């Protein structure tokens, strides 16, 4: 006998409640606005980077472009999370977000290689000297101002809507501010007669991009490969704390950290009435969901303990 239980899709949601379509719409609106701002920032840096020959500005523009890509991944994830399970997707559509994020890793690695190539050309003297004007500082300072606004806007929205996606994006944008400050320091160095700081700053930005790609890869691979999410021993401890339960086995979890699918077998007395066994299985289910609200779906199979 199996019992299926559904839980909230987000740890920030109250237990046994589902995020409303309005919440998903509001998060999407915030992400769309931030996407537009990030595109403006990226285009401004990339355009000015090519025009001035400053590889550090160009690299930071590519870095900002990854923010736009991340926003798109977030929009895909929010749209997928808002779609209920259907006949073709009984487990829902949440993995579309993970697939989109994994694809972003390829994009980041291509940018990483391109920045390294440009930085090497500058270090080896294969490109023309960089011309740094006051306009360079104006562009960088203006884009930092936009990023600070995005951080504040997304953080407030994340708190109001209880959105992990917005909070994570705000944290990432905060890191971009430090990247841009590194570029400004390099530009000052170039103006003072140390042109080598321009490609060195580009290498620092490449490090930011490479690290972001590594983090995304390590986060998405376990989800796509159905790696265990919650330790079996922890779940077993919760199940065995229920009076009347004789044991459990074949505990399996998969999914993302905030959207987990669980199934397990619970041993109950063989002479227990079916109605009582069913009721006890719900006690187990409710306790698991209370302890781990990130469980989106749980299937409990009831069986007698093994003979001997």
C-alpha atoms as one frame of an Amber mdcrd trajectory, in Angstrom:
protein
   0.000   0.000   0.000   1.325   3.449  -0.832   0.435   6.892   0.472   1.256
  10.017  -1.540   1.658  13.345   0.202   2.316  16.791  -1.156   4.213  19.536
   0.614   5.134  23.147  -0.176   7.656  23.752  -2.932   9.616  26.323  -0.909
  11.055  26.298   2.553   9.983  29.927   2.915   6.320  29.036   2.544   4.105
  28.113   5.518   3.675  24.382   6.022   0.878  22.833   3.946   0.383  25.941
   1.830   1.241  26.423  -1.845   2.710  29.572  -3.399   0.005  31.527  -5.153
   0.114  32.387  -8.864   0.232  36.053  -7.810   3.489  35.483  -5.942   5.034
  33.775  -8.974   3.896  36.689 -11.144   5.410  39.269  -8.781   8.741  37.443
  -8.665   8.725  37.260 -12.473   8.068  41.006 -12.710  11.023  41.748 -10.421
  13.311  39.435 -12.398  12.206  40.982 -15.697  12.946  44.506 -14.465  16.337
  43.417 -13.155  17.038  41.648 -16.458  16.498  44.909 -18.347  18.817  46.796
 -15.966  21.505  44.123 -16.209  21.328  44.191 -20.004  21.769  47.974 -19.977
  24.788  47.655 -17.682  26.322  44.855 -19.771  25.806  46.636 -23.093  27.277
  49.880 -21.730  30.412  48.135 -20.434  30.928  45.943 -23.503  30.414  48.845
 -25.926  32.783  51.117 -24.016  35.248  48.282 -23.516  35.552  47.708 -27.259
  35.665  51.452 -27.960  38.407  52.205 -25.416  40.330  48.961 -25.746  40.162
  48.457 -21.982  40.074  44.687 -21.583  39.127  45.014 -17.914  35.964  46.980
 -18.766  35.123  44.559 -21.578  35.589  41.563 -19.278  33.432  43.154 -16.597
  30.792  43.729 -19.282  30.830  40.013 -20.079  30.566  39.360 -16.347  27.477
  41.568 -16.196  26.091  39.694 -19.188  26.150  36.528 -17.096  23.798  38.285
 -14.660  21.296  38.672 -17.477  21.669  34.992 -18.313  21.086  34.156 -14.652
  17.930  36.268 -14.672  16.667  34.292 -17.665  17.397  31.039 -15.817  15.468
  32.404 -12.846  12.504  33.313 -15.050  12.526  29.819 -16.549  12.618  28.333
 -13.066   9.788  30.497 -11.748   7.628  29.696 -14.758   8.357  25.982 -14.378
   7.692  26.040 -10.631   4.337  27.663 -11.269   3.210  24.852 -13.559   1.420
  21.985 -11.798   2.311  18.350 -12.561   0.568  16.998 -15.637   0.182  13.724
 -17.528   3.586  14.012 -19.186   5.355  15.454 -16.113   3.961  13.715 -13.008
   6.868  15.062 -10.938   6.289  18.621 -12.094   8.514  20.872 -14.218  11.061
  22.050 -11.665  14.034  20.395 -13.406  13.733  22.793 -16.335  15.363  25.367
 -14.065  18.257  23.005 -13.376  18.705  22.215 -17.079  18.755  25.935 -17.919
  21.307  26.576 -15.172  23.498  23.728 -16.447  23.381  25.228 -19.954  24.507
  28.540 -18.440  27.719  26.818 -17.310  28.724  26.281 -20.953  28.126  29.973
 -21.685  30.250  30.980 -18.687  33.118  28.727 -19.737  33.142  30.229 -23.245
  33.318  33.713 -21.727  36.080  32.548 -19.394  38.185  31.320 -22.336  37.542
  34.491 -24.376  38.610  36.758 -21.510  41.768  34.729 -20.936  42.608  35.001
 -24.644  42.142  38.775 -24.672  44.117  39.214 -21.456  46.994  37.134 -22.871
  47.033  39.253 -26.038  47.302  42.409 -23.933  50.028  40.979 -21.717  52.051
  39.859 -24.753  51.740  43.243 -26.473  49.682  41.935 -29.403  47.028  44.639
 -28.988  47.116  48.416 -29.106  47.687  50.308 -25.845  44.586  51.092 -23.837
  43.276  54.661 -23.732  41.645  55.475 -20.407  39.598  58.668 -20.251  37.345
  60.124 -17.585  34.429  58.644 -19.498  35.710  55.201 -18.497  35.314  56.064
 -14.836  31.897  57.597 -15.443  30.643  54.407 -17.117  31.994  52.161 -14.368
  30.679  54.324 -11.522  27.266  54.613 -13.188  26.981  50.855 -13.638  28.035
  50.285 -10.019  25.222  52.625  -9.005  22.762  50.552 -11.030  24.049  47.344
  -9.443  23.659  48.777  -5.936  20.076  49.725  -6.780  19.434  46.184  -8.071
  20.851  44.664  -4.862  18.599  46.851  -2.695  15.526  46.311  -4.890  15.905
  42.526  -5.097  16.690  42.142  -1.402  13.530  44.022  -0.408  11.449  42.038
  -2.898  12.976  38.738  -1.720  12.034  39.530   1.870   8.516  40.604   0.941
   7.807  37.644  -1.351   9.865  34.995   0.440  11.816  34.236  -2.753  15.090
  32.279  -2.699  15.636  33.080  -6.394  15.595  36.847  -5.837  17.773  36.611
  -2.733  20.375  34.493  -4.550  20.404  36.903  -7.502  20.859  39.880  -5.158
  23.847  38.158  -3.544  25.367  37.475  -6.969  24.914  41.106  -8.037  26.609
  42.231  -4.818  29.635  40.226  -5.937  29.574  42.061  -9.265  30.012  45.349
  -7.420  33.342  44.102  -6.061  34.333  42.983  -9.543  33.613  46.456 -10.912
  35.556  48.110  -8.084  38.540  45.943  -9.056  38.267  47.290 -12.596  38.154
  50.902 -11.359  41.328  50.349  -9.336  42.976  48.933 -12.471  41.872  51.926
 -14.540  43.392  54.274 -11.986  46.620  52.285 -12.259  46.603  52.581 -16.048
  46.126  56.356 -15.786  49.118  56.488 -13.422  51.296  54.656 -15.922  50.821
  50.968 -15.078  49.001  49.593 -18.158  49.668  46.003 -17.076  46.948  46.400
 -14.425  44.295  46.402 -17.159  44.818  42.777 -18.305  45.520  41.711 -14.705
  42.111  43.065 -13.679  40.611  41.140 -16.608  42.149  37.959 -15.200  40.546
  38.725 -11.829  37.157  39.118 -13.516  37.773  35.841 -15.374  38.319  34.271
 -11.964  34.904  35.532 -10.834  33.288  34.034 -13.940  35.143  30.736 -13.619
  34.150  30.428  -9.967  30.505  31.148 -10.819  30.585  28.442 -13.486  32.113
  25.957 -11.048  29.458  26.721  -8.419  26.630  26.249 -10.922  28.126  22.983
 -12.186  28.536  21.558  -8.678  24.990  22.621  -7.775  23.236  21.243 -10.860
  25.101  17.951 -11.373  23.763  16.256  -8.204  20.184  17.243  -9.112  20.410
  15.979 -12.695  22.040  12.749 -11.541  19.378  12.192  -8.819  21.896  12.274
  -5.996  20.538  11.764  -2.478  19.288  15.014  -0.935  18.447  14.124   2.688
  20.544  11.596   4.604  18.820   8.218   4.966  19.832   7.965   8.621  18.152
  11.303   9.426  14.886  10.254   7.806  15.015   6.836   9.467  15.406   8.492
  12.866  12.243  10.523  12.299  10.235   7.513  11.080  11.294   5.282  13.984
  10.253   7.947  16.485   6.600   7.227  15.615   5.053   4.709  18.085   3.907
   1.564  16.324   6.443   1.720  13.494   8.674  -1.371  13.543  11.218  -0.186
  11.001  11.784   1.199   7.539  14.022   0.677   4.522  14.489   1.567   0.838
  14.547   5.274   1.702  15.197   7.340  -1.412  15.329  11.082  -2.012  16.093
  13.148  -5.093  15.567  16.644  -6.443  16.899  20.035  -5.321  17.523  21.079
  -1.737  14.255  23.019  -1.585  12.122  20.654  -3.684  12.625  17.037  -2.610
  10.877  13.851  -3.693  10.845  11.069  -1.093   9.738   7.454  -1.091  10.275
   4.778   1.543   8.943   1.483   2.898   7.596   1.385   6.452   7.252  -1.821
   8.487   4.040  -2.088  10.528   2.625  -4.997  12.599   1.302  -7.660  10.179
  -1.940  -8.031  12.124  -2.700  -4.298  12.128  -6.044  -3.359  10.540  -5.668
  -1.715   7.140  -7.483   1.432   8.282  -5.176   1.766  11.327  -2.088   1.139
   9.190  -3.210   3.805   6.765  -3.768   6.269   9.600  -0.345   5.514  11.078
   1.309   6.037   7.716  -0.180   9.530   7.666   1.305  10.192  11.090   4.696
   9.247   9.645   4.066  11.418   6.605   2.996  14.455   8.632   5.995  14.163
  10.918   8.412  13.927   7.974   6.841  16.922   6.279   6.924  18.946   9.486
  10.592  18.112  10.014  11.516  18.629   6.339   9.131  21.170   4.755  11.216
  21.073   1.571   9.650  17.692   0.741   7.407  18.339  -2.255   6.083  14.815
  -2.659   6.279  11.729  -0.417   5.235   8.156  -1.122   5.067   5.747   1.810
   4.727   2.033   1.128   3.296  -0.053   3.981   4.495  -3.628   4.489   5.017
  -6.175   7.295   8.534  -6.654   8.688  10.663  -9.320   7.005  10.279 -12.886
   8.261  13.012 -14.216  10.549
